[in-house]
Amino acid sequence: MRLSDLGGKEIIGLDTGEKMGVISDSDLVIHPESGQIQSIILPGGSFFGLGKKREDIVIPWSSIVKIGPDMVIIQLNQQEIQVSQK
């Protein structure tokens, strides 16, 4: 699969069914030697620039359950969730 194929896919949490973000709005952490994707960083942001700003969430690539035609389904344990400070 090419990186461009991931572009518009939504990231959905398996446990909650909640839309967590879109790959095209996220950053990817790529291993410099192997070129493999290590994790996805979902930006925190806020709703239309209003309200409290959320922290970034780092999703390990190993948490991906399925990559479908329109979405990426992930399953995260609370221990796996890493929150990145801006």
C-alpha positions in Angstrom: 0.0 0.0 0.0 1.2 3.5 -0.9 1.2 6.4 1.5 -1.1 8.2 -0.9 -3.7 5.4 -0.5 -4.0 6.2 3.2 -4.6 9.9 2.7 -8.3 10.4 3.2 -9.1 7.5 5.4 -10.8 8.1 8.7 -9.3 6.6 11.9 -12.0 4.8 13.9 -11.6 3.3 17.4 -12.8 -0.3 17.5 -13.9 -0.2 21.2 -16.0 3.0 20.9 -16.7 3.3 17.2 -15.6 6.9 17.6 -14.0 8.8 14.7 -10.6 9.9 16.0 -9.3 11.8 13.0 -8.3 11.5 9.4 -4.9 10.2 8.2 -4.4 13.2 5.9 -4.6 15.6 8.9 -2.1 13.4 10.9 1.6 13.1 11.0 3.4 9.7 10.6 6.5 8.6 12.4 8.7 6.7 9.9 11.8 4.6 10.8 14.6 6.3 8.9 16.5 3.1 7.9 13.6 0.7 7.1 11.1 3.2 5.9 8.3 1.5 7.9 5.6 3.5 9.6 6.0 3.3 13.4 3.1 5.4 14.6 0.4 7.9 13.6 0.2 11.3 15.5 -3.3 12.7 15.6 -3.3 16.4 16.1 -5.1 17.8 19.1 -6.4 21.1 18.0 -9.8 22.5 19.0 -13.2 22.7 17.4 -13.0 25.5 14.8 -10.2 27.1 16.9 -12.5 27.6 19.8 -12.5 26.0 23.3 -9.8 24.1 25.1 -7.0 22.7 23.0 -6.6 18.9 23.1 -3.2 17.2 23.2 -1.8 15.1 20.3 -2.4 11.3 20.5 0.3 8.9 19.3 -1.1 5.7 17.9 1.4 2.8 17.5 1.2 1.2 14.0 0.8 -2.2 15.8 -2.6 -1.0 17.1 -4.1 -1.0 13.6 -6.6 -3.9 13.3 -7.8 -3.3 9.7 -7.3 -0.9 6.8 -10.4 -0.7 4.7 -11.3 1.2 1.6 -12.6 4.3 3.6 -11.3 3.8 7.1 -8.5 2.5 9.4 -9.8 0.6 12.4 -7.6 0.8 15.5 -7.7 -0.9 18.9 -5.9 0.9 21.7 -5.4 -0.2 25.3 -5.2 2.7 27.8 -1.6 1.6 28.4 -0.7 2.1 24.7 -2.1 5.6 24.4 0.7 8.2 24.4 -0.1 11.8 24.7 2.3 14.3 23.2 2.7 17.7 24.7 2.9 20.6 22.2 
